[in-house]
Amino acid sequence: MIFLNRLPEEDRKLLHKHLTPFDAKRGEAIYHGGSGADAMFFIESGSVRLLSEQTKEGGSADQTFSILRAEDFFGEEAIIGEKNRYQHTAKALENTRLQVLSRKAFEDMMADSIPGGTRVLLEISRSYREVLEDPEMRGKVVLFYGPRDGGGRTTLAINTAIMLARHSQKPVAYLDADFQLGNASQTLKGPRSPNISTLIQTEVKLSLDRIKAAMHTHHGVDFLWGPYLPQDAEIITRDALRRILAELCRGYAWVVVECKSHIDDHTLQLWDRADRFLLVGTPDLGFFDRLQRLMRLFDSLGYNLERFEGVLTLTGADTAEYLDQFRKVLKRPVFTFHSVPLLSRQAEVAGQPLVLQAPDSDYTRDVEGFVHSLLGKQPGAPKQGGIFARLASFFG
């Protein structure tokens, strides 16, 4: 297993020399939030859940922060943090093989090679999670997800991105993360290449400038298309997606992501990274059946529902009952978007976003109201730092 694969081979060998294997059984707590941080962990196989442990009357109310898998790492507070206490509890979701880097082992690694140890430390500090947790360094991820296709998710995500760029006057990126059957490029009648799969195939270093070179600008938004061929979705690894999203968050104030309805490793990864999680559906019984099953999944994973909001598309005068049901199930705010089938078809034929094709429509007013809510409520996150202070301690 290769950890920190952007490092030179000699630095990876230096790191592996100081790692110690550890096997965690399913459900085992590797450490608890608030306890002393004396080691960080690399996942060789299996998966780990990071969570905040909470209690409520009648039982626990643990909330999932992230789910990590092979090649991910966690517990880096032990190496780069100033307070040296773990922020979250880590539990094995299944039998998991870990490689442990203790603080003492890290100090030994620095003694073996100050240049190599420094490069390892800086690479750890550039981890995606640290970038995301510093609100001064990152854009906000707005995720559109629906438990089934065909509910106007793509149309809404594209129109939201365009209105975000217009009203915020800040850079906005769009990631089509429906990697098998995404159609954002067809909606805007754009070229199908370059796209995310050609980017990963041709670029060894997924830096922001190389990612931007693969994007297409439409109406003030930079779009990164999904693969043209469904089989090319296999090219997109978990690490590549993480690096691309991290770079987009570094270069854009807003990153709008359209996520496929199928739940897999990529879906879970994007769920974890969303600042605003929009559950998109239509007013019909099929959607609500899937919604209830989805909510049971969220509950079992301990997701914090405060990030969630509901979106009901294709609404009209006869959908009030469905709207009430949506609010009861989700117990979160719900935004509604009018059904304008004739205008939607005209915009589709023209290859124009609906908000630009029909600026005075009810749908456009709905999108504007939704965008204003995004701009007025941007969730922050606690800062995490200490990297350069920690680095300086090894030279002091």
C-alpha positions in Angstrom: 0.0 0.0 0.0 1.4 3.4 -1.0 0.6 6.3 1.4 1.1 10.0 0.4 1.7 9.0 -3.2 2.7 12.5 -4.3 5.9 12.2 -2.3 9.1 11.1 -3.9 9.8 7.4 -3.5 12.7 8.0 -1.1 10.4 9.9 1.2 7.7 7.3 1.1 10.4 4.7 2.0 11.4 6.9 4.9 7.8 7.1 6.1 7.2 3.3 5.8 10.3 2.6 7.8 8.8 4.3 10.8 5.2 2.9 10.6 3.9 0.1 12.9 1.0 -2.1 11.9 -2.2 -2.3 14.0 -5.4 -4.3 13.4 -8.6 -2.8 14.6 -11.7 -5.0 14.9 -15.1 -4.0 13.6 -16.7 -1.4 16.0 -13.5 -0.9 17.9 -12.7 2.6 19.0 -9.2 3.5 17.8 -9.3 6.7 19.9 -11.9 9.0 21.5 -12.4 12.7 20.8 -10.7 14.9 23.4 -8.1 12.2 24.4 -4.4 12.9 24.1 -3.2 12.7 20.5 0.0 10.6 20.4 -0.2 8.9 16.9 -1.7 9.3 13.5 -3.0 6.4 11.4 -2.9 5.4 7.7 -5.5 3.0 6.5 -4.1 0.0 4.6 -7.4 -1.9 4.3 -10.9 -1.6 5.7 -12.7 1.6 6.7 -12.9 4.0 9.6 -15.6 6.4 10.8 -14.8 9.7 12.3 -17.6 10.9 14.6 -18.5 13.2 17.4 -19.8 11.3 20.4 -22.9 12.8 21.9 -25.6 11.6 24.2 -29.3 12.3 24.5 -32.1 11.1 26.7 -32.7 7.5 25.8 -29.4 6.7 24.0 -26.6 8.1 22.0 -26.7 10.7 19.2 -23.3 10.2 17.6 -22.8 12.3 14.4 -20.6 11.2 11.6 -17.9 13.6 10.4 -16.3 11.5 7.7 -15.9 7.9 6.5 -12.4 7.0 5.4 -11.0 4.1 3.4 -7.8 2.6 2.1 -5.0 5.2 1.5 -6.7 7.8 3.7 -5.2 8.9 7.0 -6.5 10.5 10.2 -5.4 11.6 13.6 -2.9 14.0 12.1 -3.5 16.3 15.2 -0.8 14.2 16.8 1.8 15.4 14.3 0.7 18.9 13.2 -1.7 20.1 16.0 -0.8 22.5 18.7 -3.2 21.2 21.4 -2.3 17.5 20.8 -5.8 16.2 21.4 -8.0 14.4 18.9 -10.9 16.4 17.5 -13.1 13.4 16.8 -13.6 9.8 17.8 -12.3 7.1 15.3 -14.1 3.8 15.1 -13.4 0.9 12.7 -16.5 0.2 10.5 -15.1 -3.2 9.7 -11.9 -5.2 10.4 -9.3 -2.7 9.5 -5.5 -2.9 9.0 -3.8 0.4 10.0 -0.2 1.7 9.9 0.6 3.8 12.9 3.0 6.8 13.0 3.5 7.8 16.6 4.8 11.2 17.6 8.0 9.5 18.8 8.4 7.7 15.5 7.9 10.9 13.6 10.6 12.6 15.7 12.9 9.6 14.9 12.1 10.1 11.2 13.1 13.7 11.4 16.3 12.7 13.1 17.0 10.2 10.3 16.4 12.9 7.6 15.4 16.4 8.2 14.7 17.2 4.5 12.7 14.0 4.0 10.8 14.3 7.3 10.0 17.9 6.5 8.5 16.9 3.1 6.4 14.3 4.8 5.1 16.8 7.3 4.3 19.4 4.7 2.4 16.7 2.6 0.4 15.7 5.7 -0.4 19.4 6.2 -1.8 19.6 2.7 -4.3 16.9 3.4 -7.7 17.6 2.0 -9.4 17.6 5.3 -7.2 20.4 6.7 -7.8 22.5 3.6 -11.5 22.1 4.0 -11.5 22.9 7.7 -9.9 26.3 7.3 -12.7 28.7 6.1 -10.1 31.2 5.0 -8.6 28.7 2.5 -11.5 27.0 0.9 -14.7 27.5 -1.1 -18.1 26.1 -0.1 -19.3 22.8 -1.6 -23.0 22.8 -2.5 -24.1 19.3 -3.2 -27.2 18.3 -5.2 -28.3 14.7 -4.6 -31.5 12.9 -5.3 -32.4 9.3 -4.5 -33.5 8.8 -8.1 -32.8 10.4 -11.5 -35.2 12.4 -13.5 -36.2 15.0 -10.9 -34.6 18.1 -12.5 -31.4 17.8 -10.4 -29.1 18.7 -13.3 -31.2 21.6 -14.4 -31.4 23.0 -10.9 -27.7 22.5 -10.2 -26.6 24.3 -13.4 -29.0 27.2 -12.9 -28.0 27.6 -9.3 -24.3 27.7 -10.3 -24.9 30.4 -12.9 -27.0 32.6 -10.5 -24.4 32.1 -7.7 -21.7 33.5 -10.0 -24.0 36.4 -11.0 -25.1 37.4 -7.5 -21.9 36.6 -5.5 -19.5 38.1 -8.1 -17.1 35.4 -7.0 -15.6 32.5 -8.9 -17.9 29.4 -9.2 -16.9 25.9 -10.3 -19.3 23.1 -11.3 -18.4 19.4 -11.0 -20.5 16.9 -12.8 -20.1 14.0 -10.4 -22.6 11.7 -12.1 -19.6 9.8 -13.5 -21.4 7.2 -15.6 -24.4 9.0 -17.1 -24.0 12.7 -16.4 -25.4 15.0 -19.0 -24.4 18.6 -17.9 -22.4 19.0 -21.1 -25.3 18.0 -23.3 -27.6 20.4 -21.4 -25.4 23.3 -22.3 -24.5 21.9 -25.7 -20.8 22.0 -24.8 -18.0 19.8 -26.1 -17.7 16.4 -24.4 -13.9 16.7 -24.0 -11.8 17.5 -22.1 -13.5 16.0 -19.0 -12.6 14.6 -15.6 -11.5 11.2 -17.0 -9.3 12.7 -19.7 -7.8 15.0 -17.1 -6.9 12.1 -14.8 -5.5 10.1 -17.7 -3.2 12.9 -19.0 -2.2 14.7 -15.9 0.2 13.2 -13.3 -0.1 16.3 -11.0 -3.7 17.3 -10.5 -2.9 21.0 -9.8 -5.4 23.8 -10.0 -4.0 25.2 -13.2 -4.1 21.8 -15.0 -7.7 21.2 -13.7 -8.7 24.7 -15.0 -7.3 23.8 -18.4 -9.7 20.9 -18.6 -12.8 23.0 -17.7 -15.3 24.8 -19.9 -16.6 28.3 -19.2 -20.3 28.9 -19.7 -22.1 32.0 -18.4 -19.5 32.9 -15.9 -19.1 29.4 -14.4 -16.2 26.9 -15.0 -17.6 23.4 -15.6 -15.7 20.1 -15.2 -17.7 17.6 -17.2 -18.1 14.0 -16.2 -16.8 11.2 -18.5 -18.4 10.8 -21.9 -18.2 7.0 -21.8 -19.7 5.2 -18.7 -16.8 2.8 -18.5 -14.4 5.7 -18.0 -15.8 6.2 -14.5 -13.5 3.5 -13.4 -10.5 5.8 -14.1 -11.7 8.1 -11.3 -10.1 6.9 -8.1 -11.0 8.1 -4.6 -7.7 9.9 -4.2 -8.0 11.6 -7.6 -11.5 12.9 -6.7 -10.3 14.1 -3.4 -7.4 16.0 -4.9 -9.6 17.6 -7.6 -12.2 18.7 -5.1 -9.5 20.1 -2.8 -8.0 22.1 -5.6 -11.4 23.4 -6.7 -12.1 24.5 -3.2 -8.7 26.3 -3.1 -9.4 28.2 -6.3 -13.2 28.9 -6.2 -15.5 30.6 -3.7 -18.2 28.1 -4.5 -18.1 24.5 -5.9 -21.5 23.2 -7.1 -21.5 19.4 -7.3 -24.2 17.3 -9.0 -24.0 13.8 -7.5 -25.4 10.6 -9.0 -28.3 8.8 -7.3 -26.4 5.5 -7.0 -24.7 5.2 -3.7 -21.1 4.1 -3.9 -17.7 5.1 -2.6 -17.6 8.3 -4.6 -21.1 9.2 -3.4 -20.2 8.8 0.3 -17.0 10.8 -0.3 -18.9 13.7 -1.7 -21.6 13.5 1.0 -18.8 13.9 3.6 -17.4 17.0 1.9 -20.6 18.9 1.4 -21.2 22.2 3.3 -24.7 22.4 2.0 -26.4 19.1 1.2 -29.5 19.5 -1.0 -31.9 16.5 -1.2 -33.7 16.9 -4.5 -37.0 15.2 -5.3 -40.3 15.5 -7.0 -43.8 15.5 -5.5 -44.8 11.8 -5.9 -45.0 8.7 -3.8 -42.0 7.0 -5.4 -39.7 9.8 -4.3 -41.0 9.7 -0.7 -40.6 6.0 -0.4 -36.9 6.3 -1.4 -36.5 9.4 0.9 -37.7 7.5 3.9 -35.2 4.6 3.2 -32.5 7.2 2.7 -33.2 8.9 6.0 -32.8 5.6 7.7 -29.4 5.2 6.1 -28.4 8.7 7.2 -29.5 7.9 10.8 -27.6 4.6 10.9 -24.4 6.5 9.7 -25.0 9.2 12.2 -24.9 12.1 9.7 -25.5 15.6 11.0 -28.7 16.6 9.4 -28.1 20.3 10.1 -26.2 20.4 6.8 -29.3 19.1 4.9 -32.0 21.0 3.2 -34.8 19.7 1.0 -35.5 20.7 -2.6 -38.8 19.9 -4.2 -38.9 20.5 -8.0 -41.8 20.5 -10.5 -44.2 21.9 -7.9 -47.6 23.4 -8.6 -50.9 24.2 -6.9 -51.7 20.5 -6.3 -48.4 19.6 -4.5 -49.0 21.1 -1.0 -49.6 17.7 0.6 -46.3 16.4 -0.7 -44.5 19.5 0.5 -45.9 19.0 4.1 -44.8 15.4 4.0 -41.3 16.3 2.8 -41.0 18.7 5.7 -42.2 16.1 8.2 -39.8 13.4 7.0 -36.7 15.7 6.6 -37.4 18.0 9.6 -35.3 20.6 7.8 -36.0 23.6 5.5 -37.5 22.8 2.1 -37.2 24.9 -1.0 -39.7 24.6 -3.8 -39.2 25.2 -7.6 -42.1 25.7 -9.9 -42.8 23.4 -12.9 -42.5 25.3 -16.2 -42.4 22.5 -18.8 -42.8 24.6 -21.9 -40.1 27.1 -20.9 -37.9 24.2 -19.8 -38.2 22.5 -23.3 -37.5 25.8 -25.0 -34.3 26.4 -22.9 -33.2 22.8 -23.6 -33.6 23.2 -27.3 -31.6 26.4 -27.2 -28.9 25.0 -25.0 -29.5 27.9 -22.6 -29.9 27.8 -18.8 -33.5 28.4 -17.9 -32.7 31.4 -15.7 -31.3 33.2 -18.7 -33.8 31.9 -21.3 -36.8 32.9 -19.1 -35.5 35.5 -16.6 -39.0 36.6 -15.5 -40.4 33.0 -14.9 -41.5 31.7 -11.6 -38.6 29.1 -11.7 -36.0 31.9 -12.1 -37.5 33.7 -9.1 -37.3 30.4 -7.1 -33.6 30.0 -8.0 -32.8 33.6 -7.1 -34.5 33.1 -3.7 -32.5 29.9 -3.1 -29.2 31.5 -4.1 -29.9 34.4 -1.8 -30.3 31.9 1.0 -26.9 30.4 0.2 -25.2 33.7 0.2 -26.8 34.7 3.5 -26.0 31.5 5.3 -22.5 30.2 4.8 -21.5 27.6 7.4 -18.1 27.9 8.8 -15.8 25.4 10.4 -13.3 25.4 13.2 -9.8 26.3 12.2 -7.0 23.7 12.4 -3.4 24.8 12.2 -0.1 24.8 13.9 1.8 23.3 11.0 4.6 25.8 10.8 4.8 26.2 14.6 5.1 22.4 14.7 7.7 22.4 12.0 9.7 25.1 13.7 9.9 23.0 16.8 12.1 20.4 15.0 14.6 23.1 14.1 14.6 25.0 17.3 
